[in-house]
């Protein structure tokens, strides 16, 4: 899957050497994820929407749109684990949805990082997610809303270099976890 400049998402079918139009947004598509749990493709856009598509249905021109879900701000990053979707937007908003009931977020949060979120990535075991920001920090947030669960969250600095007595900070643009060891890489 790929985002395309004129506000569309394309599915690249390599074995047939063709591109299929997945669907359209009203602004550039920022992120695309595939849910193995539901068979849907989820797209996030700068038009402040999250859209779910069924790539198996629809007409000859586009796939079937399953739903459109308004977000508080421009969508910058989306991550999935099981039936959970985590959406990070401008304004440090983080919404957590259950794919089986997308009518409203099951959690609405504000990022614990001080500056704009760039990337969100769910932990493979489904207990937490990581957020990265333009300030060279990563935060680990837990889905569990109890006091005990929230006491586990933490953040750390990375992507820094000292030069001539000054700290140079680089943004953390991507986060990945090893699928077996569940280490952050």
Rosetta blueprint (number, residue, H / E / L):
1 X L
2 X E
3 X E
4 X E
5 X L
6 X L
7 X L
8 X E
9 X E
10 X E
11 X E
12 X E
13 X E
14 X H
15 X H
16 X H
17 X L
18 X E
19 X E
20 X E
21 X E
22 X E
23 X E
24 X E
25 X L
26 X L
27 X L
28 X L
29 X E
30 X E
31 X E
32 X E
33 X E
34 X E
35 X L
36 X L
37 X L
38 X L
39 X L
40 X E
41 X E
42 X E
43 X E
44 X E
45 X E
46 X L
47 X L
48 X L
49 X E
50 X E
51 X E
52 X E
53 X E
54 X E
55 X E
56 X E
57 X E
58 X E
59 X L
60 X L
61 X L
62 X L
63 X E
64 X E
65 X E
66 X E
67 X E
68 X E
69 X E
70 X E
71 X L
72 X L
73 X L
74 X L
75 X E
76 X E
77 X E
78 X E
79 X E
80 X E
81 X E
82 X L
83 X L
84 X E
85 X E
86 X E
87 X E
88 X E
89 X E
90 X H
91 X H
92 X H
93 X E
94 X E
95 X E
96 X E
97 X E
98 X E
99 X L
100 X L
101 X E
102 X L
103 X L
104 X L
105 X L
106 X L
107 X E
108 X E
109 X E
110 X E
111 X L
112 X L
113 X L
114 X L
115 X L
116 X L
117 X E
118 X E
119 X E
120 X E
121 X E
122 X E
123 X L
124 X L
125 X L
126 X L
127 X L
128 X E
129 X E
130 X E
131 X E
132 X E
133 X E
134 X L
135 X L
136 X L
137 X E
138 X E
139 X E
140 X E
141 X E
142 X E
143 X L
144 X L
145 X L
146 X L
147 X H
148 X H
149 X H
150 X H
151 X H
152 X L
153 X L
154 X E
155 X E
156 X E
157 X E
158 X L
159 X L
160 X E
161 X E
162 X E
163 X E
164 X L
165 X L
166 X E
167 X E
168 X E
169 X E
170 X L
171 X L
172 X L
173 X L
174 X L
175 X L
176 X L
177 X E
178 X L
179 X L
180 X L
181 X L
182 X L
183 X L
184 X E
185 X L
